[in-house]
């Protein structure tokens, strides 16, 4: 059978381009792919298999919220000589900061802790682009023991990385972190 305008036959190059395009589409994170949000359906809807920029950004924001609200085990467990454990899932999260006073914190240490946690457990963030900056002001010192910082980075996407800018608040009384996306 010969290709014609009415009945084109796919060529090898066309099939390769289609395979490459399918491979390069944005896929949800593994957790999202394993979670069945519609168990009554026998097959996944096509829009559930691939994500758009907005859904990718929402998932990243959700996952960063989970990470920054989890407490790691590093300070609670004696792990001397087990440095490889520091980057394992047993240590997922941030060092505990609840109960500390804002005026007594080492702000550089807090910035480094946040940055190290993100780099260790969020592979979608491009490491060289990640900047964590504490937003220090005299107004903040009077703001109910809440620490605010900015997270600025790029995250992996196709065909090019996307920017993420977050305003983040850490309540030092409860240890709760809230994230606000400043670029929708």
C-alpha positions as CSV (number, residue, x, y, z in Angstrom):
1,X,0.0,0.0,0.0
2,X,1.4,3.4,-1.0
3,X,1.0,6.5,1.1
4,X,-1.3,9.1,-0.2
5,X,-2.8,12.4,1.2
6,X,-5.9,10.4,2.1
7,X,-4.1,7.5,3.6
8,X,-0.7,8.5,4.8
9,X,1.6,5.7,6.1
10,X,3.6,6.7,9.1
11,X,7.3,6.6,8.3
12,X,10.0,5.4,10.7
13,X,11.0,9.0,11.3
14,X,7.5,10.1,12.2
15,X,7.1,7.2,14.6
16,X,10.5,8.1,16.2
17,X,9.4,11.7,16.6
18,X,6.1,10.7,18.1
19,X,7.9,8.4,20.6
20,X,10.3,11.2,21.5
21,X,7.4,13.6,21.9
22,X,5.5,11.2,24.2
23,X,8.6,10.5,26.2
24,X,9.2,14.2,26.7
25,X,5.7,15.1,27.9
26,X,5.4,16.0,31.5
27,X,4.4,13.1,33.7
28,X,3.0,13.3,37.2
29,X,5.3,12.3,40.1
30,X,5.3,8.6,41.0
31,X,3.0,9.1,44.0
32,X,0.4,10.8,41.7
33,X,0.7,8.1,39.1
34,X,0.1,5.4,41.8
35,X,-2.8,7.2,43.4
36,X,-6.2,6.3,41.8
37,X,-8.4,9.3,42.2
38,X,-11.2,7.6,40.3
39,X,-11.3,4.0,41.3
40,X,-14.7,3.5,39.6
41,X,-13.1,4.0,36.2
42,X,-11.4,1.0,34.6
43,X,-8.8,3.0,32.8
44,X,-7.1,6.3,33.4
45,X,-8.4,9.4,31.6
46,X,-5.9,10.7,29.1
47,X,-5.5,14.0,31.1
48,X,-4.4,11.9,34.1
49,X,-1.5,10.4,32.3
50,X,0.3,13.6,31.5
51,X,0.3,16.9,33.4
52,X,0.3,20.5,32.3
53,X,2.4,23.3,33.8
54,X,-0.3,24.3,36.2
55,X,-0.8,20.8,37.6
56,X,3.0,20.3,37.8
57,X,3.4,23.5,39.8
58,X,0.5,22.5,42.1
59,X,2.0,19.1,42.8
60,X,5.4,20.6,43.5
61,X,3.9,23.1,45.9
62,X,2.0,20.3,47.7
63,X,5.1,18.2,48.0
64,X,7.2,21.1,49.3
65,X,4.5,21.7,51.9
66,X,4.7,18.1,53.0
67,X,8.5,18.2,53.1
68,X,8.8,21.5,55.1
69,X,6.0,20.4,57.6
70,X,7.7,17.0,58.3
71,X,10.3,16.7,61.1
72,X,13.5,14.8,60.4
73,X,15.0,12.2,62.7
74,X,18.6,13.4,62.6
75,X,18.5,15.4,65.8
76,X,16.6,12.6,67.7
77,X,18.6,9.6,66.7
78,X,22.3,9.0,67.3
79,X,23.6,8.5,63.8
80,X,27.3,9.1,64.2
81,X,29.2,7.3,61.5
82,X,26.0,6.9,59.5
83,X,26.1,10.0,57.3
84,X,24.5,8.2,54.4
85,X,21.3,8.0,56.6
86,X,21.1,11.8,56.6
87,X,19.8,11.7,53.0
88,X,17.6,8.7,53.4
89,X,13.8,8.7,53.8
90,X,14.2,8.2,57.6
91,X,15.5,11.8,57.7
92,X,12.7,13.2,55.4
93,X,11.8,16.7,56.6
94,X,13.2,19.7,58.4
95,X,15.0,20.0,61.8
96,X,12.4,20.8,64.5
97,X,12.1,24.5,65.1
98,X,8.9,24.7,67.1
99,X,9.3,26.3,70.5
100,X,12.3,28.4,69.6
101,X,12.3,32.2,69.8
102,X,12.7,34.1,66.6
103,X,15.2,36.5,68.2
104,X,17.4,33.6,69.3
105,X,17.6,31.7,66.0
106,X,20.7,31.5,63.8
107,X,19.0,32.6,60.6
108,X,21.9,31.4,58.4
109,X,21.4,27.9,59.9
110,X,17.6,28.0,59.2
111,X,18.3,29.0,55.6
112,X,20.8,26.2,55.1
113,X,18.5,23.6,56.8
114,X,15.6,24.5,54.4
115,X,17.9,24.5,51.4
116,X,19.5,21.2,52.3
117,X,16.1,19.5,52.9
118,X,14.8,20.7,49.6
119,X,17.9,19.6,47.7
120,X,17.9,16.2,49.5
121,X,14.3,15.3,48.9
122,X,12.9,17.3,45.9
123,X,14.7,16.2,42.8
124,X,12.5,18.3,40.5
125,X,14.2,21.5,41.8
126,X,17.4,22.4,39.8
127,X,20.0,22.7,42.5
128,X,22.0,25.6,41.1
129,X,18.9,27.8,40.9
130,X,17.6,27.3,44.5
131,X,17.8,30.3,46.8
132,X,16.3,30.4,50.3
133,X,16.3,33.9,51.8
134,X,14.9,34.9,55.2
135,X,12.8,38.0,55.0
136,X,14.1,39.8,58.1
137,X,12.6,43.0,59.4
138,X,11.8,44.7,62.7
139,X,8.1,44.2,61.9
140,X,8.7,40.4,61.7
141,X,10.2,40.3,65.2
142,X,6.9,41.6,66.5
143,X,4.8,39.3,64.3
144,X,3.8,36.5,66.8
145,X,7.1,34.5,66.5
146,X,6.6,33.8,62.8
147,X,9.5,33.5,60.5
148,X,9.0,34.4,56.8
149,X,11.3,33.5,54.0
150,X,11.4,33.3,50.2
151,X,12.1,30.3,48.1
152,X,13.2,31.0,44.6
153,X,14.2,28.3,42.1
154,X,13.6,26.7,38.8
155,X,12.2,23.2,38.5
156,X,12.4,20.6,35.8
157,X,9.9,20.8,33.0
158,X,9.8,20.2,29.3
159,X,10.8,21.8,27.0
160,X,12.5,24.2,29.5
161,X,12.6,24.7,33.3
162,X,9.9,26.8,35.0
163,X,10.4,29.4,37.7
164,X,8.9,29.1,41.2
165,X,8.7,31.9,43.7
166,X,7.2,31.1,47.1
167,X,6.6,33.2,50.2
168,X,6.8,30.9,53.1
169,X,5.8,31.4,56.8
170,X,7.1,29.3,59.6
171,X,5.2,29.5,62.9
172,X,7.8,28.9,65.6
173,X,5.2,28.1,68.2
174,X,3.6,25.2,66.3
175,X,6.3,24.4,63.7
176,X,3.7,24.7,60.9
177,X,4.9,25.9,57.5
178,X,2.6,27.6,55.0
179,X,3.5,28.2,51.4
180,X,2.1,30.8,49.0
181,X,2.9,30.7,45.3
182,X,3.8,34.2,44.1
183,X,3.9,33.2,40.4
184,X,0.9,31.4,39.1
